[in-house]
Amino acid sequence: MPRSVNSVASRARRKKVLKNARGFFGARSKVFTVAKNALDHAMKYAYINRKEKKRLYRRLWIARINAAARMEGISYSRLIFALNQHNVGLNRKVLADLAMNHLDAFKAVVNSVK
């Protein structure tokens, strides 16, 4: 009895890997085994950096809030503490946007908790 290998599924699997590896340099986009390894690394880094992006944005927001808060004569940590004490429900993303684009509104928030 002949051996069954299901070449349709094998070819589809290889095509999927090579399609996702398009744009990689040299053999990384042409040779299946090399492309598979390159794609494994790429997917790992993509997963890690989706998490890292959140950390980077939070750091950026904190830096912006700190700069604007110090212009108002208060440090970042004291501002956040005061906001929590007064139950002001603004997160860092919104505060950073106020600090960058709506300075009068940010000043009003700072003055309300001083």
Buried (B, 14 or more C-beta within 10 A) or exposed (E): EEEEEEEEEEEEEBEEBBEBBEEBEEEBBEBBEBBBEBBEEBEEEEEEEEEEEEEEEBEEBBEBBBEBBEEBEBEBEEBBEBBEEEEBEEEBEBBBBBBBEEEEBBBEBBEEBE
